[in-house]
Amino acid sequence: MKILLLNPPIIDLSQYGKAPLISPCPGTGLSYLYSYLIKYNYNCKIFDFYFDSWDTVKEVLIKENAELLELLV
């Protein structure tokens, strides 16, 4: 089973009068989950798309063709 863990692109709330959310690295939750899955020999990759576009995310999803996807929200 191929598993992808994703930190999604920045959410720019400036259009709603709020500052963008700032957290330029995958959260510890994704990192812990990744280390657990690797420890038990799962085929797992972690991606940080924080400063990328949703188009980049789409390209990687198509390329990787994973069976399970976890998104840090």
Long-range contacts (C-beta under 8 A, 24 or more apart in sequence): 1-42, 1-43, 1-67, 1-68, 2-43, 2-44, 2-45, 2-64, 2-65, 2-66, 2-67, 2-68, 3-37, 3-42, 3-43, 3-44, 3-45, 3-66, 3-67, 3-68, 3-69, 3-70, 4-44, 4-45, 4-46, 4-47, 4-60, 4-61, 4-64, 4-66, 4-68, 4-69, 4-70, 5-30, 5-33, 5-34, 5-44, 5-45, 5-46, 5-47, 5-70, 5-72, 6-30, 6-46, 6-47, 6-49, 6-57, 6-69, 6-70, 6-71, 6-72, 7-46, 7-47, 7-48, 7-49, 7-50, 7-72, 8-49, 8-50, 8-57, 8-71, 8-72, 8-73, 9-49, 9-50, 9-51, 9-52, 9-53, 9-54, 9-56, 9-57, 10-50, 10-51, 23-50, 24-50, 24-51, 25-50, 26-72, 27-72, 29-72, 30-70, 30-72, 33-70
